[in-house]
């Protein structure tokens, strides 16, 4: 205690003079208020406190002590239990109702020692008791105990203020980031074609639900003619901003109607044509390694679709196997797997041929559908997705995609998904 006490001679204070004491205090407890109707008792306590280096404020009544507390913010109060007007218990309750900047430690002077009376004092807001007649050694020990508690309280208060300030700053940053992510979501959604694209020989429908504000999936179409076009679905590894930025870059590489802006297109005999799907995957793999320095990779399916003839040419790069639903409702998978793009710079890709008869449809999807798990942890799986498609063969494109989304939401018992959900459904007109 002696290390925390400073020698200082200070005159007792009476209201309502401005506080002459400096507010910054190196110790947790420097200013003590004595509330006692006995002038002699106040003089005895004040003398001891000043010798120990404390600033002293004296009040002759509980009412006066309340005014001094509001004006001077003492660290500790020594209050007599028995005072005319407001007694010690009433004073303790009144102090605890005040909105003070710091906690005030209260020592109640009393000749009462019965357990029930001590409990009564604690309930009223007292922190400690000092029996009359006052023993100086005990008084100083009580002050030391109070200072230890106040030191801990002030330290915790400072830490709490720091935490609150930090949380306020984090909240501000989060709100700003959230606004930016909302705008980013709008921009990413603009990269995805409208819900349905009609063609003379059929229709293309799209499914795209990011798991958060933004996602790493992308679906799209490479236009060529009314009945001939390319479609693709890709899934960048990871989630969040980095994955979304990569999808934006990939969208730029696959956009436009001429080879100068779209790597899926080339010129042959003076005409613009779609490259073979396996060449598109190989070119993307090479460019991805050369131009993007990242640990991310992506899976993809690219299909060259000719609705007039029903011919399909499909390359698969680590993406889930596409499904073909025949006009009779049966479902079959197509593809040869393949290496994700961005893992090996010398990866080789192949194209497979398939055919859509009138009334058939092709569904390319991300693993967000097949790996979507319910509350028990069991995922829908490829077999479950095939059954879902087969059972809903009577639904049109938008209806089938809505049914898929609803089934996954029911499986999870939530419309929030852990992974992005995306797909492209191409239907050849019957």
DRENLO-165480 format. One record per residue (C-alpha): residue in three letters; x, y, z. Coordinates in steps of 0.1 Angstrom, whole numbers, padded with zeros to 4 digits, always signed. Layout:
DRENLO-165480
ALAXYZ;...
END
This chain:
DRENLO-165480
UNK+0000+0000+0000;UNK+0028+0024+0009;UNK+0040+0024-0027;UNK+0007+0036-0039;UNK+0002+0064-0014;UNK+0016+0099-0019;UNK+0024+0125+0007;UNK+0002+0155+0001;UNK-0013+0181+0024;UNK-0049+0190+0013;UNK-0075+0210+0031;UNK-0110+0196+0036;UNK-0134+0206+0010;UNK-0169+0220+0014;UNK-0194+0225-0015;UNK-0199+0239-0040;UNK-0164+0252-0049;UNK-0149+0239-0082;UNK-0128+0208-0076;UNK-0092+0220-0070;UNK-0077+0186-0075;UNK-0062+0174-0108;UNK-0085+0148-0125;UNK-0057+0125-0139;UNK-0046+0103-0110;UNK-0019+0077-0112;UNK-0034+0055-0084;UNK-0068+0038-0085;UNK-0077+0054-0052;UNK-0067+0089-0043;UNK-0098+0108-0032;UNK-0117+0098-0001;UNK-0151+0113+0010;UNK-0159+0111+0047;UNK-0196+0113+0055;UNK-0202+0116+0093;UNK-0223+0140+0113;UNK-0196+0139+0140;UNK-0170+0166+0135;UNK-0146+0149+0158;UNK-0149+0116+0139;UNK-0143+0134+0106;UNK-0113+0151+0120;UNK-0098+0118+0133;UNK-0103+0101+0099;UNK-0092+0131+0078;UNK-0060+0134+0098;UNK-0051+0098+0092;UNK-0060+0099+0055;UNK-0039+0130+0049;UNK-0009+0114+0066;UNK-0013+0085+0042;UNK-0013+0108+0011;UNK-0050+0109+0003;UNK-0071+0139-0008;UNK-0100+0143+0017;UNK-0135+0156+0012;UNK-0158+0160+0043;UNK-0195+0160+0045;UNK-0216+0164+0076;UNK-0247+0146+0062;UNK-0257+0121+0037;UNK-0274+0148+0015;UNK-0243+0169+0015;UNK-0222+0138+0006;UNK-0244+0131-0024;UNK-0237+0166-0037;UNK-0200+0162-0032;UNK-0200+0128-0050;UNK-0216+0144-0080;UNK-0192+0173-0080;UNK-0159+0156-0072;UNK-0162+0119-0080;UNK-0144+0103-0050;UNK-0128+0069-0053;UNK-0138+0057-0018;UNK-0164+0068+0007;UNK-0162+0063+0045;UNK-0198+0067+0057;UNK-0213+0064+0092;UNK-0243+0041+0095;UNK-0262+0063+0120;UNK-0266+0099+0107;UNK-0296+0122+0111;UNK-0317+0126+0080;UNK-0303+0102+0054;UNK-0287+0073+0073;UNK-0258+0051+0060;UNK-0280+0025+0043;UNK-0301+0051+0025;UNK-0269+0069+0014;UNK-0255+0037+0000;UNK-0286+0031-0020;UNK-0286+0066-0033;UNK-0249+0064-0044;UNK-0256+0032-0063;UNK-0284+0049-0082;UNK-0261+0077-0094;UNK-0246+0075-0129;UNK-0210+0079-0119;UNK-0181+0076-0143;UNK-0163+0050-0120;UNK-0172+0026-0094;UNK-0171+0040-0058;UNK-0159+0018-0030;UNK-0180+0023+0002;UNK-0168+0015+0038;UNK-0196+0017+0063;UNK-0188+0027+0098;UNK-0209+0009+0123;UNK-0211-0004+0158;UNK-0235-0031+0145;UNK-0220-0066+0141;UNK-0250-0090+0139;UNK-0249-0111+0106;UNK-0283-0098+0096;UNK-0272-0062+0099;UNK-0241-0069+0078;UNK-0262-0085+0051;UNK-0285-0055+0052;UNK-0255-0032+0046;UNK-0242-0053+0018;UNK-0276-0054+0001;UNK-0277-0016+0004;UNK-0245-0012-0016;UNK-0217-0012+0010;UNK-0185-0030+0001;UNK-0169-0032+0035;UNK-0174-0025+0072;UNK-0153-0008+0099;UNK-0163-0012+0135;UNK-0163+0016+0160;UNK-0142+0026+0178;UNK-0119+0027+0148;UNK-0085+0010+0149;UNK-0060+0029+0127;UNK-0042-0002+0116;UNK-0074-0019+0106;UNK-0086+0012+0088;UNK-0054+0013+0067;UNK-0058-0024+0059;UNK-0094-0018+0048;UNK-0082+0010+0025;UNK-0056-0013+0010;UNK-0082-0039+0003;UNK-0104-0013-0013;UNK-0076+0000-0035;UNK-0068-0035-0048;UNK-0104-0040-0058;UNK-0106-0006-0074;UNK-0074-0012-0093;UNK-0089-0044-0107;UNK-0122-0026-0115;UNK-0105+0003-0133;UNK-0084-0021-0153;UNK-0114-0041-0163;UNK-0133-0009-0172;UNK-0105+0003-0193;UNK-0103-0031-0211;UNK-0141-0030-0216;UNK-0139+0004-0231;UNK-0112-0008-0254;UNK-0133-0038-0264;UNK-0164-0016-0270;UNK-0144+0009-0291;UNK-0129-0019-0311;UNK-0163-0035-0317;UNK-0177-0002-0328;UNK-0148+0002-0353;UNK-0153-0034-0364;UNK-0190-0028-0368;UNK-0183+0003-0389;UNK-0158-0016-0411;UNK-0183-0046-0414;UNK-0211-0023-0424;UNK-0189-0007-0451;UNK-0177-0041-0463;UNK-0213-0054-0463;UNK-0224-0025-0485;UNK-0195-0032-0509;UNK-0204-0069-0510;UNK-0240-0061-0518;UNK-0228-0040-0547;UNK-0204-0068-0557;UNK-0233-0092-0557;UNK-0253-0070-0580;UNK-0223-0069-0604;UNK-0217-0106-0602;UNK-0254-0113-0609;UNK-0252-0091-0639;UNK-0226-0116-0653;UNK-0251-0144-0653;UNK-0276-0145-0682;UNK-0313-0139-0675;UNK-0334-0168-0661;UNK-0344-0181-0695;UNK-0330-0178-0730;UNK-0353-0189-0758;UNK-0341-0203-0791;UNK-0360-0214-0822;UNK-0352-0250-0814;UNK-0354-0250-0776;UNK-0347-0231-0744;UNK-0318-0225-0719;UNK-0326-0219-0682;UNK-0301-0209-0656;UNK-0297-0215-0618;UNK-0274-0194-0597;UNK-0275-0190-0559;UNK-0243-0178-0542;UNK-0239-0192-0507;UNK-0230-0157-0495;UNK-0231-0122-0509;UNK-0208-0133-0537;UNK-0197-0167-0548;UNK-0172-0187-0570;UNK-0197-0203-0594;UNK-0205-0190-0628;UNK-0228-0201-0656;UNK-0231-0185-0690;UNK-0236-0188-0728;UNK-0214-0182-0757;UNK-0236-0170-0786;UNK-0230-0181-0822;UNK-0263-0184-0840;UNK-0300-0189-0830;UNK-0297-0227-0829;UNK-0260-0230-0822;UNK-0242-0218-0790;UNK-0219-0228-0763;UNK-0228-0231-0726;UNK-0206-0235-0696;UNK-0207-0239-0659;UNK-0176-0234-0637;UNK-0168-0235-0600;UNK-0137-0217-0586;UNK-0122-0232-0555;UNK-0129-0215-0522;UNK-0154-0189-0514;UNK-0157-0152-0511;UNK-0140-0122-0527;UNK-0110-0139-0542;UNK-0131-0166-0559;UNK-0156-0140-0571;UNK-0128-0119-0587;UNK-0116-0149-0606;UNK-0151-0157-0619;UNK-0153-0121-0631;UNK-0120-0125-0649;UNK-0132-0158-0665;UNK-0164-0142-0675;UNK-0144-0116-0694;UNK-0125-0143-0712;UNK-0158-0160-0723;UNK-0178-0129-0733;UNK-0183-0113-0766;UNK-0193-0126-0800;UNK-0160-0124-0817;UNK-0127-0142-0812;UNK-0109-0110-0803;UNK-0128-0109-0770;UNK-0139-0145-0765;UNK-0113-0174-0762;UNK-0141-0199-0769;UNK-0144-0186-0804;UNK-0121-0187-0835;UNK-0122-0180-0872;UNK-0123-0208-0897;UNK-0127-0202-0934;UNK-0137-0167-0927;UNK-0164-0177-0903;UNK-0166-0174-0865;UNK-0170-0208-0850;UNK-0168-0223-0815;UNK-0136-0241-0807;UNK-0138-0277-0797;UNK-0146-0278-0760;UNK-0114-0297-0750;UNK-0094-0269-0768;UNK-0113-0243-0748;UNK-0104-0260-0715;UNK-0068-0264-0726;UNK-0065-0227-0735;UNK-0081-0216-0702;UNK-0057-0238-0684;UNK-0027-0223-0701;UNK-0039-0187-0698;UNK-0049-0193-0662;UNK-0013-0204-0654;UNK+0003-0176-0673;UNK-0019-0146-0662;UNK-0033-0154-0628;UNK-0009-0159-0599;UNK-0031-0177-0574;UNK-0035-0210-0555;UNK-0070-0212-0567;UNK-0082-0235-0595;UNK-0116-0242-0610;UNK-0137-0270-0624;UNK-0158-0266-0656;UNK-0180-0281-0682;UNK-0182-0266-0716;UNK-0207-0278-0742;UNK-0211-0270-0778;UNK-0248-0272-0785;UNK-0265-0275-0819;UNK-0303-0274-0813;UNK-0310-0279-0850;UNK-0293-0313-0852;UNK-0293-0321-0815;UNK-0255-0326-0815;UNK-0236-0321-0783;UNK-0198-0318-0778;UNK-0189-0317-0742;UNK-0156-0313-0723;UNK-0154-0319-0686;UNK-0126-0304-0664;UNK-0132-0319-0629;UNK-0168-0307-0628;UNK-0196-0330-0618;UNK-0209-0353-0647;UNK-0236-0336-0668;UNK-0270-0353-0669;UNK-0291-0359-0700;UNK-0328-0365-0694;UNK-0345-0383-0723;UNK-0380-0373-0734;UNK-0394-0404-0716;UNK-0380-0392-0683;UNK-0350-0415-0678;UNK-0317-0399-0668;UNK-0282-0407-0678;UNK-0248-0391-0672;UNK-0222-0381-0697;UNK-0185-0371-0696;UNK-0151-0385-0688;UNK-0141-0365-0657;UNK-0110-0346-0665;UNK-0085-0325-0645;UNK-0095-0292-0629;UNK-0082-0262-0646;UNK-0052-0244-0630;UNK-0037-0274-0612;UNK-0013-0288-0639;UNK+0000-0266-0668;UNK+0002-0297-0691;UNK-0032-0312-0683;UNK-0050-0328-0713;UNK-0087-0326-0719;UNK-0110-0345-0742;UNK-0144-0338-0758;UNK-0172-0364-0759;UNK-0201-0365-0783;UNK-0237-0369-0773;UNK-0271-0363-0788;UNK-0303-0345-0777;UNK-0334-0359-0794;UNK-0365-0337-0795;UNK-0379-0335-0760;UNK-0345-0343-0744;UNK-0327-0319-0721;UNK-0291-0315-0708;UNK-0284-0304-0672;UNK-0249-0291-0662;UNK-0246-0284-0625;UNK-0221-0276-0598;UNK-0212-0298-0568;UNK-0232-0274-0546;UNK-0263-0295-0555;UNK-0249-0330-0551;UNK-0228-0322-0519;UNK-0257-0303-0502;UNK-0262-0321-0469;UNK-0292-0322-0446;UNK-0293-0319-0408;UNK-0282-0356-0405;UNK-0251-0349-0427;UNK-0263-0370-0456;UNK-0257-0354-0489;UNK-0281-0355-0519;UNK-0254-0371-0540;UNK-0254-0378-0578;UNK-0279-0406-0574;UNK-0303-0384-0555;UNK-0300-0356-0580;UNK-0307-0381-0609;UNK-0338-0393-0590;UNK-0349-0358-0584;UNK-0346-0349-0621;UNK-0364-0382-0632;UNK-0393-0377-0607;UNK-0399-0342-0620;UNK-0397-0349-0658;UNK-0431-0333-0662;UNK-0419-0299-0651;UNK-0406-0273-0675;UNK-0371-0258-0671;UNK-0379-0230-0646;UNK-0402-0254-0627;UNK-0375-0281-0624;UNK-0348-0256-0612;UNK-0373-0242-0586;UNK-0380-0278-0575;UNK-0343-0285-0570;UNK-0338-0254-0549;UNK-0368-0262-0528;UNK-0357-0298-0523;UNK-0323-0286-0511;UNK-0338-0260-0488;UNK-0361-0287-0473;UNK-0331-0310-0469;UNK-0311-0284-0450;UNK-0342-0269-0434;UNK-0329-0235-0445;UNK-0326-0213-0475;UNK-0290-0207-0466;UNK-0266-0230-0484;UNK-0230-0239-0475;UNK-0218-0238-0511;UNK-0228-0220-0542;UNK-0256-0237-0563;UNK-0255-0232-0600;UNK-0266-0250-0632;UNK-0276-0247-0668;UNK-0306-0266-0683;UNK-0308-0269-0721;UNK-0340-0283-0735;UNK-0345-0293-0771;UNK-0379-0286-0784;UNK-0401-0316-0789;
END
